[in-house]
Amino acid sequence: MDLLWFIVIVISVSLSGVLMPGPLFANAIYEGRKNKFAGLMISAGHAIVEVPIIVALFCVGSFEIPLYVRAGISIVGGIFLLYLAFSSLKEKERKLVKGIAAGMLLSSLNPYFILWWLTIGLSLAIKASYFGLIGLFALIIFHESCDFSWYGLITFLSNKGAKFNKVEKISITVSFLLLLIFGIYFIYGGIKMVCG
């Protein structure tokens, strides 16, 4: 795998989660009505929780991890992506918190967020470790840029009075397809590691 393909995977997998409507999405819409830059604060709070996790997982991935363990992480991550794909079609309860606290609390208290990083996120961190510090910076920069771009756009549009019914339906569809495709991709990759 080359660095460019790794970046494509990071962006695609990250968008599959970012585009899934949930508590952060609802907060971005709600806060955006009053502050068009609220999405940046939400994303900053999210990054405060997320970046240390990425660095820790990268350090874990830097160790020599047995092939079967890496394969298992990839397969479990893929299964979890498929689970998220189909659960994204269901309505979720949405809680509203404000500002940077929204990003921090709705991330750290979200079991899906924790499971995502322990499975698919760990798999990405292992892949990042193949490229050394460049891989780490690529993972952080491109993953976080997805959050800042999306939630920044949502709050800006919300501030301008945009309605989100169609946007939400489109984002659910795109998220579902990305989760499905990369769920299969990671499962296939894990099986290929074992079977050669």
Secondary structure, 3 states (H helix, E strand, C coil): CCHHHHHHHHHHHHHHHHCCCCHHHHHHHHHHCCCCCHHHHHHHHHHHHHHHHHHHHHHHHHCCCCHHHHHHHHHHHHHHHHHHHHHCCCCCCCCCCCHHHHHHHHHHCCHHHHHHHHHHHHHHHHHHHCCCHHHHHHHHHHHHHHHHHHHHHHHHHHHCCCCCHHHHHHHHHHHHHHHHHHHHHHHHHHHHHHHC
